[in-house]
Every structure is written in structure tokens, then in C-alpha cells.
């Protein structure tokens, strides 16, 4: 069962980071593997979505569930599809206007022969995709914050 952890610092308040990270409309902007998300059900602390994502060019359709366990502090996103299932756990903490995001991902591949053959390469691919997603999120959050501050000063 592959697992990995990434940490990144974002020069923005935790509320802004959490708002960006929990908005599924941002996910296709920051995670190249996600090609489509449709919100099926939503409440204050949980959102269910139908998702289409690609792993090594192979499309997967499945369900994603985002749960806000502690606002601006702890969020999980679980995903379930025929070839891949697991959970991404996100923790946010702020110090001096900088928010640290810790991402821990734990998942498993399906049981088909193709899934088993692809697993070693897909594991590296997925880890890289999640790391790049955090880096892209950081860049977008910081750029959008700078732009809103520039507009407010004008």
C-alpha cells in the first residue's frame, strides 16, 4: 500500500489557504490528473463528488468525498474507483502569516493484472502529481493574495 507525505509553506493566512484547498473548483487547476468533478451532495462539513481522473493516461471514474474534520485545520479527501482507492489527509497550521500544509496520502491499487503491473510506475507518478499539486496551490494562492492586496491598495 503506497503512502507518502509532503509539507509546504504558503505565505498566506490559514483561512485563505483552507478556503482555496477545500474548493473543488480549484482541484483541476492544481492537480493535472483530475479532468472532471461534479458535486453530487454538499453540506457544511462534507462534499460528495463524481470524479474523472487519469493515472498514466488511463481514465478512472469514481467517487471522492471531502470531509472537513476541523475547519481551517484538518480535512480529508477519500477516493474510490475500480483501480485506485485511498485517502488524502491535509493539516493546516499558521505561524506569523505563513500556513504550513502537511499532506499525507495512503492508497491502494486494484487487484487486476493491469493494476499490479502499473503499480510501481503509478506509485511514483501519483507521488509526483500530489507534490506538484501542492506546489501549484501555493503559487496560485500567493499570486491571488498579492493581486487582491494590489487591488485593495489601488
C-alpha distance (Angstrom), angle and dihedral (degrees) to the residues before:
residue distance angle dihedral
X1 . . .
X2 3.84 . .
X3 3.79 118.2 .
X4 3.78 132.2 172.8
X5 3.78 140.9 167.5
X6 3.80 131.7 -147.7
X7 3.80 130.7 -176.5
X8 3.80 127.7 -164.3
X9 3.81 135.7 171.7
X10 3.80 119.1 -135.8
X11 3.81 121.2 -163.7
X12 3.81 94.1 -132.4
X13 3.81 138.5 87.3
X14 3.81 115.8 -83.7
X15 3.81 92.5 -116.2
X16 3.80 91.6 58.5
X17 3.81 92.6 45.1
X18 3.79 92.6 48.4
X19 3.80 92.1 47.2
X20 3.81 91.3 52.4
X21 3.80 95.5 43.3
X22 3.82 95.3 48.4
X23 3.82 94.7 47.9
X24 3.83 105.1 96.1
X25 3.81 91.3 -157.9
X26 3.83 85.8 72.4
X27 3.80 95.0 52.5
X28 3.84 97.3 80.0
X29 3.84 87.2 48.2
X30 3.79 92.2 56.8
X31 3.80 105.8 26.0
X32 3.81 112.1 58.6
X33 3.81 92.7 -163.3
X34 3.81 94.1 63.5
X35 3.78 110.6 84.4
X36 3.81 101.2 165.3
X37 3.80 139.2 13.6
X38 3.76 127.5 -177.8
X39 3.80 119.8 -173.6
X40 3.80 108.7 -133.2
X41 3.79 101.0 174.5
X42 3.80 133.1 3.6
X43 3.80 138.0 -174.4
X44 3.80 133.5 161.0
X45 3.80 93.2 -82.5
X46 3.82 106.2 21.7
X47 3.78 137.7 46.9
X48 3.82 126.7 -175.2
X49 3.79 118.9 -158.2
X50 3.76 139.3 179.0
X51 3.79 106.6 -133.0
X52 3.76 139.1 -168.2
X53 3.79 115.8 -161.1
X54 3.76 136.2 162.5
X55 3.78 129.3 -131.8
X56 3.80 113.4 -170.0
X57 3.79 89.5 -18.4
X58 3.80 94.3 -53.4
X59 3.81 114.1 120.8
X60 3.79 120.5 -130.1
X61 3.77 126.2 -171.5
X62 3.75 119.3 -159.2
X63 3.75 148.5 124.0
X64 3.78 128.2 -76.1
X65 3.80 124.6 -165.3
X66 3.78 121.9 -166.0
X67 3.80 116.1 -161.2
X68 3.79 123.0 -171.2
X69 3.79 102.1 -149.9
X70 3.82 95.7 172.9
X71 3.82 118.4 8.6
X72 3.83 112.4 -113.9
X73 3.80 89.3 -0.4
X74 3.82 116.9 58.5
X75 3.82 131.7 20.6
X76 3.79 132.9 163.7
X77 3.78 129.6 -161.4
X78 3.78 116.8 -164.7
X79 3.78 122.6 -167.5
X80 3.77 130.8 -165.3
X81 3.80 127.3 -174.1
X82 3.80 134.7 144.0
X83 3.82 93.4 -94.9
X84 3.81 103.2 30.1
X85 3.79 137.9 28.3
X86 3.78 135.7 166.1
X87 3.78 148.4 101.6
X88 3.79 136.2 -83.2
X89 3.80 112.5 -154.6
X90 3.82 118.8 -160.5
X91 3.80 125.8 -167.7
X92 3.80 123.5 -174.2
X93 3.79 128.5 -163.3
X94 3.80 130.5 169.4
X95 3.78 131.9 -147.4
X96 3.81 123.9 171.3
X97 3.81 93.7 -15.8
X98 3.81 94.2 -50.3
X99 3.80 118.9 112.0
X100 3.78 120.0 -150.9
X101 3.79 116.0 -151.9
X102 3.80 118.3 -160.9
X103 3.79 113.6 -167.7
X104 3.80 120.9 -167.8
X105 3.80 117.8 -176.8
X106 3.79 124.8 -169.1
X107 3.80 119.8 176.2
X108 3.77 146.0 144.1
X109 3.76 136.5 -144.1
X110 3.79 126.2 -124.3
X111 3.79 124.9 -96.0
X112 3.79 100.4 -110.6
X113 3.79 120.7 115.0
X114 3.81 90.0 -114.7
X115 3.83 90.7 52.6
X116 3.81 91.3 51.2
X117 3.81 92.6 47.2
X118 3.81 92.8 48.5
X119 3.81 96.3 43.5
X120 3.85 100.5 91.9
X121 3.80 93.7 49.4
X122 3.80 94.7 36.6
X123 3.81 90.5 52.4
X124 3.83 91.6 59.3
X125 3.81 90.8 41.8
X126 3.81 93.1 51.6
X127 3.80 93.4 47.4
X128 3.80 90.4 51.2
X129 3.83 91.4 46.8
X130 3.81 92.9 52.2
X131 3.83 92.2 46.5
X132 3.81 91.0 49.0
X133 3.79 89.7 48.0
X134 3.81 90.5 57.9
X135 3.80 91.4 46.6
X136 3.82 91.5 49.5
X137 3.80 91.0 47.4
X138 3.81 90.6 52.1
X139 3.82 91.5 50.5
X140 3.81 93.7 48.1
X141 3.81 95.6 44.5
X142 3.80 92.8 49.0
X143 3.83 92.6 45.0
X144 3.82 92.9 48.1
X145 3.82 91.1 47.0
X146 3.82 91.5 50.0
X147 3.80 90.5 48.7
X148 3.81 93.6 49.7
X149 3.83 90.2 48.0
X150 3.82 90.1 49.2
X151 3.81 90.9 50.0
X152 3.80 91.8 48.0
X153 3.82 91.1 51.5
X154 3.83 92.8 49.5
